Amino acid sequence: MIGKLNHVAIAVPDLEEAAALYRQTLGAQVSETLLQPEHGVKVVFIELPNTKIELLHPLGEKSPIAGFLEKNPTGGIHHVCYEVADIHAAAAKMKLDGKKVLGDIKIGAHGKPVIFLHPKDFNGTLVELEQA
């Protein structure tokens, strides 16, 4: 069902500093900052030949990333995102298999539908599925 790895998301306490680290130290191509108010984050994408790294920073005090950074003040891997052909079919299969889908289907940072799956069902890893 899953396709390629779309991105690995890393929560960071300082988005500009983290973007500069990838841009200047590692020589990576870094996107402009994107605001995602419906997800409570601002993000930048690090473009790699085979995937992307998404740097996440809270957008507002109620952001789920703010809570993550309270527990992990230096940041850390937040989730992995896999592509799927049909987000509705993927969500239905997850529910049928007894996996917890967090919230409803939303539009993600790439402008495509996404869902999140509970870490307890995936070896402690928050999983995002994005329609390819």
Backbone as JSON, one array per atom type, in Angstrom:
{
  "sequence": "MIGKLNHVAIAVPDLEEAAALYRQTLGAQVSETLLQPEHGVKVVFIELPNTKIELLHPLGEKSPIAGFLEKNPTGGIHHVCYEVADIHAAAAKMKLDGKKVLGDIKIGAHGKPVIFLHPKDFNGTLVELEQA",
  "N": [[0.82, -1.2, 0.0], [1.9, 1.33, 0.85], [3.92, 3.82, -0.7], [6.79, 5.49, -1.83], [9.17, 6.93, 0.51], [8.28, 10.05, 1.55], [9.04, 12.24, 3.19], [11.08, 13.02, 6.08], [10.29, 14.35, 9.14], [11.5, 16.87, 11.24], [11.34, 18.32, 14.33], [12.18, 21.56, 15.38], [13.78, 23.93, 17.57], [14.52, 26.46, 16.67], [13.78, 27.69, 13.73], [14.98, 29.23, 11.66], [17.7, 29.07, 12.3], [18.11, 26.3, 12.11], [17.5, 25.88, 9.39], [19.55, 27.37, 8.23], [21.74, 25.86, 9.05], [21.46, 23.49, 7.51], [21.55, 24.66, 4.95], [24.0, 26.2, 4.85], [26.05, 24.7, 6.17], [25.71, 22.03, 5.31], [25.23, 22.38, 2.65], [22.75, 22.19, 1.39], [19.71, 22.47, -0.57], [17.26, 24.67, 0.4], [13.88, 25.31, 1.07], [11.63, 28.16, 0.94], [10.09, 29.53, 3.91], [7.1, 28.03, 4.92], [3.86, 28.69, 6.01], [1.61, 26.88, 7.94], [-1.18, 27.1, 9.16], [-3.45, 25.47, 9.74], [-2.32, 23.18, 10.68], [-0.81, 24.09, 12.71], [1.9, 24.81, 12.42], [5.04, 26.08, 11.16], [7.07, 25.57, 8.35], [10.04, 24.39, 6.66], [11.43, 22.93, 3.74], [13.97, 20.63, 3.07], [15.55, 19.82, 0.25], [16.42, 16.77, -1.07], [18.17, 14.39, -3.17], [16.72, 11.95, -3.14], [14.58, 12.17, -1.38], [12.89, 14.25, 1.09], [13.64, 16.48, 3.81], [11.75, 17.7, 6.4], [11.62, 20.56, 8.22], [10.19, 21.48, 11.21], [8.44, 23.95, 13.07], [6.78, 25.45, 15.87], [3.68, 27.12, 15.31], [2.09, 29.28, 16.88], [0.8, 28.96, 20.24], [-0.73, 26.7, 20.76], [0.14, 24.76, 19.13], [0.89, 21.41, 18.15], [3.55, 20.89, 17.91], [4.78, 22.6, 19.69], [4.27, 21.36, 22.14], [5.72, 19.0, 21.7], [8.33, 20.05, 21.57], [8.55, 21.0, 24.16], [8.92, 18.66, 25.58], [11.16, 17.75, 24.29], [13.52, 19.69, 24.17], [15.73, 20.35, 22.5], [14.91, 19.58, 20.06], [14.04, 17.11, 17.51], [13.37, 14.01, 15.72], [10.17, 14.01, 14.44], [8.1, 12.86, 12.81], [7.53, 10.4, 10.19], [6.86, 10.4, 6.71], [4.96, 8.72, 4.36], [4.13, 7.99, 0.98], [0.92, 7.4, -0.49], [-1.36, 5.94, -2.82], [-4.12, 6.43, -2.7], [-5.66, 8.28, -0.42], [-8.08, 8.09, 0.96], [-8.76, 5.36, 0.75], [-6.55, 4.34, 2.1], [-6.91, 5.4, 4.68], [-9.32, 4.15, 5.36], [-8.5, 1.44, 5.34], [-6.63, 1.46, 7.42], [-8.29, 1.98, 9.62], [-9.98, -0.25, 9.47], [-8.12, -2.22, 10.03], [-7.76, -1.74, 12.67], [-6.12, 0.33, 13.46], [-5.21, 3.49, 14.81], [-6.35, 6.41, 13.47], [-5.41, 9.7, 13.48], [-7.41, 12.35, 13.88], [-9.02, 13.98, 11.06], [-8.87, 13.67, 7.45], [-6.68, 15.99, 6.08], [-5.39, 18.87, 4.33], [-2.05, 18.88, 3.49], [1.33, 20.28, 3.78], [2.3, 20.12, 1.2], [0.13, 20.62, -0.32], [-1.5, 18.46, -0.67], [-3.77, 15.76, 0.24], [-3.59, 14.47, 3.58], [-3.11, 12.13, 6.3], [-2.62, 11.27, 9.76], [-1.12, 8.71, 11.7], [-1.37, 6.93, 14.74], [1.41, 6.82, 16.99], [1.63, 4.61, 18.76], [0.68, 2.47, 17.35], [2.6, 2.03, 15.45], [5.25, 1.19, 16.17], [6.17, 3.18, 17.95], [6.47, 5.41, 16.33], [5.28, 8.35, 14.88], [3.28, 8.41, 12.1], [2.79, 9.78, 8.93], [0.6, 9.75, 6.24], [0.54, 10.53, 2.85], [-1.29, 11.52, 0.06], [-0.2, 10.62, -3.1]],
  "CA": [[0.0, 0.0, 0.0], [2.68, 2.57, 0.88], [4.89, 4.06, -1.76], [8.11, 5.95, -1.4], [9.3, 7.84, 1.64], [8.14, 11.42, 1.08], [9.94, 13.07, 3.99], [11.26, 12.82, 7.52], [10.04, 15.65, 9.76], [12.28, 17.12, 12.44], [10.92, 19.5, 15.08], [13.35, 22.35, 15.73], [13.45, 25.08, 18.4], [14.79, 27.69, 15.93], [13.65, 27.3, 12.33], [15.97, 29.92, 10.83], [19.01, 28.5, 12.62], [18.15, 24.94, 11.56], [17.56, 26.0, 7.93], [20.9, 27.84, 7.91], [22.64, 24.72, 9.24], [21.35, 22.64, 6.32], [21.95, 25.43, 3.77], [25.39, 26.64, 4.87], [26.99, 23.67, 6.6], [25.57, 20.83, 4.5], [25.1, 22.76, 1.24], [21.46, 21.71, 0.89], [18.72, 23.41, -1.09], [16.24, 24.87, 1.44], [12.73, 26.08, 0.58], [11.14, 29.29, 1.74], [9.25, 29.12, 5.03], [5.67, 27.89, 4.62], [2.99, 28.7, 7.19], [0.54, 25.88, 7.88], [-1.98, 27.36, 10.36], [-4.36, 24.37, 10.05], [-1.53, 22.17, 11.39], [-0.12, 24.75, 13.81], [3.34, 24.78, 12.21], [5.7, 26.68, 10.0], [7.99, 24.54, 7.89], [10.88, 24.51, 5.47], [11.8, 21.63, 3.21], [15.32, 20.41, 2.59], [15.41, 18.95, -0.92], [17.47, 15.79, -1.28], [17.92, 13.68, -4.42], [15.81, 10.82, -3.03], [13.48, 12.47, -0.46], [12.98, 15.58, 1.69], [13.61, 16.65, 5.25], [10.85, 18.81, 6.74], [11.9, 21.16, 9.52], [8.93, 21.97, 11.79], [8.51, 24.85, 14.21], [5.41, 25.79, 16.26], [2.99, 28.33, 14.85], [1.11, 29.48, 17.93], [1.02, 28.23, 21.49], [-1.49, 25.44, 20.78], [0.74, 23.86, 18.15], [1.37, 20.14, 18.69], [5.02, 20.92, 17.92], [5.18, 23.26, 20.93], [4.29, 20.3, 23.15], [6.84, 18.11, 21.4], [9.56, 20.73, 21.95], [8.63, 21.06, 25.63], [9.48, 17.37, 26.01], [12.43, 17.56, 23.58], [13.87, 21.09, 23.92], [16.7, 20.54, 21.42], [14.28, 19.1, 18.84], [14.17, 15.69, 17.23], [12.51, 13.47, 14.68], [8.77, 14.08, 14.83], [7.33, 11.85, 12.08], [7.93, 10.02, 8.84], [5.73, 10.5, 5.79], [4.98, 7.81, 3.22], [3.13, 8.27, -0.04], [-0.09, 6.4, -0.83], [-2.09, 6.3, -4.05], [-5.49, 6.86, -2.39], [-5.7, 8.57, 1.02], [-9.35, 7.6, 1.53], [-8.62, 3.91, 0.88], [-5.54, 4.1, 3.14], [-7.55, 5.68, 5.98], [-10.29, 3.08, 5.6], [-7.76, 0.22, 5.66], [-6.05, 1.61, 8.76], [-9.39, 1.82, 10.59], [-10.4, -1.65, 9.39], [-7.08, -3.0, 10.69], [-7.72, -1.37, 14.07], [-5.1, 1.35, 13.7], [-5.82, 4.77, 15.16], [-6.12, 7.55, 12.59], [-5.51, 10.9, 14.3], [-8.12, 13.41, 13.2], [-9.58, 13.75, 9.74], [-8.01, 13.97, 6.31], [-6.43, 17.43, 5.93], [-4.44, 19.21, 3.27], [-0.72, 19.06, 4.06], [2.21, 21.35, 3.31], [2.5, 20.01, -0.24], [-1.14, 20.85, -0.98], [-2.12, 17.16, -0.93], [-4.42, 15.21, 1.43], [-2.77, 13.69, 4.5], [-3.61, 11.67, 7.59], [-1.59, 10.84, 10.69], [-1.41, 7.45, 12.39], [-0.87, 6.98, 16.11], [2.7, 6.15, 17.19], [1.52, 3.33, 19.46], [0.4, 1.43, 16.36], [3.71, 1.92, 14.49], [6.55, 1.05, 16.84], [6.58, 4.43, 18.57], [6.72, 6.44, 15.34], [4.13, 9.01, 14.28], [3.33, 8.19, 10.65], [1.92, 10.58, 8.08], [0.37, 9.23, 4.89], [0.2, 11.63, 1.94], [-1.71, 11.04, -1.27], [0.8, 10.98, -4.12]],
  "C": [[0.86, 1.26, 0.0], [3.65, 2.61, -0.29], [6.19, 4.53, -1.17], [8.03, 6.82, -0.15], [9.24, 9.26, 1.09], [9.07, 12.34, 1.85], [10.05, 12.54, 5.42], [11.13, 14.21, 8.13], [10.8, 15.75, 11.07], [11.77, 18.41, 13.07], [12.17, 20.24, 15.54], [12.94, 23.56, 16.58], [13.66, 26.41, 17.7], [14.84, 27.35, 14.45], [14.72, 27.95, 11.44], [17.36, 29.35, 11.05], [19.16, 27.1, 12.01], [18.25, 24.98, 10.03], [18.96, 26.44, 7.5], [21.92, 26.7, 8.06], [22.64, 23.82, 8.0], [21.88, 23.37, 5.07], [23.46, 25.69, 3.75], [26.37, 25.53, 5.2], [26.93, 22.44, 5.7], [25.39, 21.12, 3.01], [23.8, 22.31, 0.6], [20.62, 22.84, 0.33], [17.57, 23.47, -0.09], [15.13, 25.74, 0.88], [12.51, 27.33, 1.42], [10.29, 28.73, 2.88], [7.79, 29.12, 4.59], [4.89, 27.89, 5.92], [1.85, 27.73, 6.97], [-0.36, 26.04, 9.12], [-2.92, 26.21, 10.74], [-3.65, 23.22, 10.78], [-0.75, 22.77, 12.56], [1.4, 24.76, 13.67], [3.76, 25.74, 11.1], [6.83, 25.73, 9.64], [8.9, 25.06, 6.79], [11.2, 23.09, 5.04], [13.23, 21.65, 2.71], [15.19, 19.41, 1.45], [16.64, 18.06, -1.06], [17.18, 15.04, -2.58], [16.85, 12.59, -4.32], [14.62, 11.06, -2.1], [13.61, 13.91, 0.02], [13.09, 15.44, 3.2], [12.7, 17.84, 5.49], [11.24, 19.3, 8.12], [10.64, 21.84, 10.01], [9.21, 22.89, 12.97], [7.08, 25.26, 14.57], [4.94, 27.1, 15.65], [1.84, 28.52, 15.84], [1.35, 28.56, 19.11], [0.32, 26.88, 21.55], [-0.96, 24.43, 19.77], [1.17, 22.55, 18.8], [2.91, 20.09, 18.73], [5.54, 21.63, 19.16], [5.26, 22.23, 22.06], [5.45, 19.34, 22.96], [8.16, 18.74, 21.86], [9.69, 20.94, 23.45], [9.27, 19.8, 26.18], [10.86, 17.12, 25.43], [12.98, 18.94, 23.21], [14.91, 21.34, 22.82], [16.15, 20.08, 20.08], [14.46, 17.61, 18.67], [13.22, 15.26, 16.13], [11.08, 13.43, 15.19], [7.93, 13.02, 14.13], [8.0, 11.5, 10.77], [6.68, 10.04, 7.97], [5.95, 9.58, 4.6], [3.88, 8.21, 2.25], [2.19, 7.09, -0.22], [-0.84, 6.88, -2.06], [-3.46, 6.91, -3.75], [-5.62, 7.04, -0.88], [-6.97, 8.04, 1.68], [-9.3, 6.08, 1.73], [-7.63, 3.57, 1.99], [-6.15, 4.32, 4.52], [-8.54, 4.58, 6.34], [-9.59, 1.78, 6.01], [-7.18, 0.31, 7.06], [-7.12, 1.38, 9.83], [-9.86, 0.37, 10.63], [-9.41, -2.57, 10.11], [-6.91, -2.64, 12.16], [-6.64, -0.37, 14.44], [-5.78, 2.69, 13.92], [-5.38, 5.86, 14.2], [-6.38, 8.8, 13.43], [-6.19, 12.01, 13.52], [-8.65, 12.98, 11.84], [-8.53, 13.99, 8.66], [-7.92, 15.49, 6.18], [-5.51, 17.64, 4.74], [-3.11, 19.54, 3.94], [0.07, 20.17, 3.39], [2.48, 21.3, 1.81], [1.21, 20.24, -1.03], [-1.89, 19.57, -1.3], [-2.75, 16.64, 0.36], [-3.48, 14.33, 2.24], [-3.59, 13.2, 5.67], [-2.4, 11.3, 8.45], [-2.07, 9.6, 11.43], [-0.69, 7.44, 13.73], [0.45, 6.21, 16.27], [2.61, 4.79, 17.88], [1.25, 2.17, 18.51], [1.56, 1.17, 15.41], [5.06, 2.04, 15.18], [7.07, 2.37, 17.41], [6.83, 5.58, 17.61], [5.41, 7.02, 14.82], [4.3, 8.9, 12.77], [2.34, 9.11, 9.97], [1.81, 9.85, 6.74], [-0.08, 10.39, 4.03], [-0.18, 11.04, 0.59], [-0.72, 11.55, -2.32], [0.12, 11.47, -5.39]]
}
